[in-house]
Amino acid sequence: MIQIRSSLEETARTETAELLQETLVDLVDLSILGKQAHWTVVGPRFRTLHLQLDEMVDATRRHADLVAERASALGVAPDARAVRIAAQSGLPQLPAGWLTDETVVSHFVDAYAKLIDRMRVRIDRTGRVDPVTQDLLIQITAELEKQSWMFQAEQSGIAHR
């Protein structure tokens, strides 16, 4: 059996690994949702959202990679298999089919709000057991809040059409 050692005490490593795994699942799901919306968005803001969603997906995939590599560095194998994502994501899911620009923006405003709330809980919990992981989650949350702001700005524009 392959074993990667960590400098964290076992209880701290176990809790940190759980929080990283939850984060990985949510980030991978967000990137999948972003790509799905990218392919199916329609409406007057199609081009703007199409490009914004690609930027969001790229950033989210980078974050997921950092989270997975942090878990690996702690000696925990990350799991981003489709079955795991489907079973454990805490994010709201998109309906099937073509999606209006209003639907897409509203969905991602809600998804980001939920994800940021979940990240803040994880930040709090990792602060007690692993400040290095906490720092990573803080950085990722700052970027998620930026993306959230951008979707909220789009929502404001849609409401004023």
C-alpha positions in Angstrom: 0.0 0.0 0.0 1.3 3.4 -0.9 1.4 5.9 1.9 2.3 9.6 1.7 3.2 11.0 5.1 1.9 14.3 6.5 3.2 16.5 9.2 -0.3 16.9 10.5 -1.4 14.9 13.5 -3.8 12.1 12.4 -7.0 13.7 13.7 -6.2 17.0 12.1 -5.2 15.3 8.9 -8.5 13.3 8.8 -10.7 16.4 9.4 -8.7 18.5 6.9 -9.0 15.7 4.3 -12.7 15.6 4.7 -13.0 19.3 4.2 -10.8 19.3 1.2 -12.8 16.4 -0.3 -16.0 18.3 0.2 -14.5 21.4 -1.4 -13.2 19.4 -4.4 -16.6 17.9 -5.0 -18.3 21.3 -5.0 -15.6 22.9 -7.2 -15.7 20.1 -9.8 -19.5 20.2 -9.8 -19.4 24.0 -10.3 -17.1 23.6 -13.3 -19.4 21.0 -14.8 -22.5 23.2 -14.2 -20.6 26.1 -15.8 -19.8 24.1 -18.9 -23.4 22.9 -19.2 -24.7 26.4 -19.0 -22.0 27.6 -21.4 -23.3 25.1 -24.0 -27.0 25.8 -23.5 -27.5 29.5 -22.6 -29.6 31.5 -25.0 -30.9 35.0 -25.0 -29.8 38.6 -25.5 -26.7 38.1 -23.2 -25.7 34.9 -24.8 -22.2 36.0 -25.9 -21.4 37.8 -22.6 -22.4 34.8 -20.5 -20.9 32.3 -22.9 -17.5 33.9 -22.4 -18.0 34.6 -18.7 -18.9 31.0 -18.1 -15.7 29.8 -19.8 -13.7 32.1 -17.5 -15.5 30.8 -14.5 -14.9 27.2 -15.5 -11.2 27.8 -16.0 -10.8 29.5 -12.6 -12.8 26.8 -10.9 -10.8 24.0 -12.5 -7.6 25.7 -11.3 -9.0 25.9 -7.8 -10.1 22.2 -7.8 -6.5 21.3 -8.9 -5.0 23.2 -6.0 -7.5 21.5 -3.5 -6.7 18.1 -4.9 -3.0 18.7 -4.7 -3.3 19.9 -1.1 -5.1 16.7 -0.2 -2.4 14.6 -2.0 0.3 16.5 -0.1 -1.4 15.5 3.1 -1.4 11.9 2.0 -5.0 11.6 1.1 -6.1 10.5 -2.4 -8.6 13.0 -3.8 -11.7 11.6 -5.4 -13.4 13.6 -8.2 -15.0 10.6 -10.0 -18.4 11.4 -11.5 -20.2 9.1 -9.2 -18.7 10.9 -6.2 -19.6 14.3 -7.6 -23.1 13.3 -8.3 -23.6 11.7 -4.9 -22.1 14.4 -2.8 -22.3 17.9 -4.3 -24.0 20.5 -2.3 -24.7 22.8 -5.2 -28.1 23.3 -6.9 -28.4 21.6 -10.2 -29.4 23.1 -13.6 -32.5 22.0 -15.4 -32.0 20.1 -18.7 -32.3 21.8 -22.1 -31.8 25.3 -23.3 -31.5 27.9 -20.6 -32.4 31.6 -20.8 -29.8 34.1 -19.8 -31.9 35.0 -16.8 -32.1 31.4 -15.7 -28.3 31.0 -16.0 -27.5 34.2 -14.1 -30.0 33.4 -11.3 -28.7 29.9 -11.0 -25.1 31.0 -10.6 -26.0 33.8 -8.1 -27.6 31.1 -6.0 -24.9 28.5 -6.5 -22.2 30.9 -5.5 -24.0 32.0 -2.4 -24.4 28.5 -1.3 -20.8 27.5 -2.1 -19.4 30.6 -0.4 -21.4 29.8 2.7 -20.0 26.3 2.7 -16.5 27.6 2.1 -16.7 29.9 5.1 -17.7 27.0 7.3 -14.7 25.1 6.0 -12.4 28.1 6.6 -13.5 28.2 10.2 -13.0 24.5 10.7 -9.6 24.3 9.1 -8.4 27.2 11.1 -8.5 24.9 14.1 -6.6 22.0 12.5 -4.6 23.2 9.6 -3.8 26.9 8.9 -2.1 26.1 5.6 -5.3 24.6 4.2 -7.3 27.4 5.8 -5.1 29.9 3.8 -5.8 28.0 0.6 -9.5 28.0 1.2 -9.5 31.7 2.0 -7.7 32.5 -1.3 -10.2 30.4 -3.2 -13.2 31.9 -1.4 -11.9 35.4 -2.3 -12.0 34.4 -6.0 -15.4 32.8 -5.6 -16.7 36.0 -4.1 -15.4 37.9 -7.1 -17.2 35.6 -9.5 -20.3 35.9 -7.4 -20.1 39.7 -7.7 -19.9 39.4 -11.4 -23.0 37.2 -11.7 -24.9 39.5 -9.3 -23.9 42.5 -11.6 -25.3 40.5 -14.6 -28.5 39.8 -12.6 -28.9 43.5 -11.9 -28.6 44.3 -15.6 -31.2 41.7 -16.5 -33.6 43.1 -13.9 -33.3 46.5 -15.5 -34.0 45.5 -19.1 
